[in-house]
Amino acid sequence: MPHKTSTRRQWLQSSGALGLAATSAVGSFAQEPSNNLPPHVPTWSKGLGKPFLSPAYGVPSPHEQHVKRALLPHPGPYPTASRTPLQSLHGTLTPNGLVFERHHAGFPTIPPDEHRLMLHGMVNRPLIFTMEDILRFPSESKTYFLECSGNSALELKKPTGITAQDTHGLLSCCEWTGVRLSTVLEEAGIQKQASWLLAEGADAASMTRSIPMAKALDDALLVYAQNGEMLRPEQGYPLRLFLPGFEGNMSVKWLRRLKLGDAPWQSREETSAYTDLMPDGTALQFTFHMEVKSVITSPSGGQTLKQTGFHEIQGLAWSGRGKIRKVEVSIDGGKYWQDAVLQEPLQSKALARFRLPWQWNGQMALLQSRATDEYGHVQPSRQQLIADKGMNFYYHNNAIQTWQISAQGEVRNVHA
């Protein structure tokens, strides 16, 4: 035991962690004198606490009120999106109240007993399902990320966002519960000619997208629950489609209709929007997958390092094609890379958290992360992405993000 204690102390001293902890404790004690600090017994330990709030829904501590979604800038009469505060979260799952939102016409309020899912087109037996029917099918729960294809879009031409929430906050990761879409399609009987599927939402925009039948029969889900509870209204209550790894708008919310056919429907959202404009004026259509990507969440924009010494660099990585295999971190703008530690569990098409211990010497640093997935796809630099796709595209920006740390410890968004 003495040997282990000595080894741990040596490690703490060499990493600067012991000095950091001691300095922080003394500093806070001196700057904020309080009878609640040791060796005193704190006030909250001297009496009964508040009763539990049942039957009300539990809420976070009032000291965590700053952790909330942020509205996306919007030119119209009302907001159409909000962002997840990635820099304030822990682990990889996003609490339901912080999952990003994207609406095309606001979100409807739908009584579940009046909601219906119509399945028709190239099927042997057109069917209409109630929510009771859907809930009777065998269910499964899977953890997947969900990302808007416009995530980070404003960052391509110039640094725009201040925080990781601003730059990458159209991203969340949850446990989704529902029934395999393939199971429901089999009930109706798929005709041989059917190669595409049209999904339509019950919102005022009638959000519609064409889905390849191969994806529908693979891992697509009809989802009714999220992180252990029924979907929130803004997330598609009572039923949504979920296509793991595909751009978020294809996971149609408030799902009311599925139609099978032999060609894509060329709907508004896959012609006038959600296409990638190339340098020669042509547009890439049906770029479904969200490519490999990562972002450092700590230290990140809007934060300040208050002292030199040990800090842990951490962040999130994901790929719409599978598991994250490796994340590298650079502190000099991409000249030299170090392998970060990936935190278990590592799941396919889900967020992965990475960590790297770091000694900050008080000099300017340029922090970057670069992810690689299990198929060898590597996150590109901004220069590489522009060389490949030009400057006219808006969606699917998966370029490496750069945070600059000044000599004063202030962290801001830059292009390296």
Secondary structure, DSSP 8 states (H G I E B T S, - for coil): -HHHHHHHHHHHHHHTHHHHHHHHHHHHHHHS--TTSTTS--GGGSS------TTS-----GGGTT---EE---SSSS--EEE--GGG--SS---GGGS-EE-SS------GGG-EEEEEESBSS-EEEEHHHHHHS--EEEEEEEE-TTTTGGGTTS---SSHHHHH-SEEEEEEEEEEHHHHHHHH-B-TT--EEEEEESSTT--EEEEEHHHHTTT-EEEEEETTEE--GGGTTT-EEE-TTB-GGGS-SSEEEEEEESS----GGGTTSS-EE-TTS-EE----B---EEEEEES-TT-B--SSEEEEEEEEEE-TTS-EEEEEEESBSSSS-EE-EE-S---TTS-EEEEEEEEE-SS-EEEEEEEEETT--B---HHHHHHHH-S---S------EEEE-TT-BEEEE--
